[in-house]
Amino acid sequence: MPEPANTRYRTTNWSGYNASLKRRGSLSVWFDPEMSWQAERAVKRGHPETF
């Protein structure tokens, strides 16, 4: 069974899009000062994970 094609959406009304995002509300992000900001060493090769 073939997979469905990916649908791509393009925004043409940027002013309306931005206004709708503002009407959605605010996003609060909380940071824990005691959080470890350095990731542990990875076992696998590749890009190191950092925060």
Number of C-alpha atoms within 10 A of each C-alpha: 3 4 5 6 6 6 6 5 6 6 8 8 8 9 9 11 11 10 10 11 10 10 8 8 8 8 6 6 5 6 7 6 7 6 7 9 9 10 10 10 9 10 6 7 6 7 7 11 10 9 6
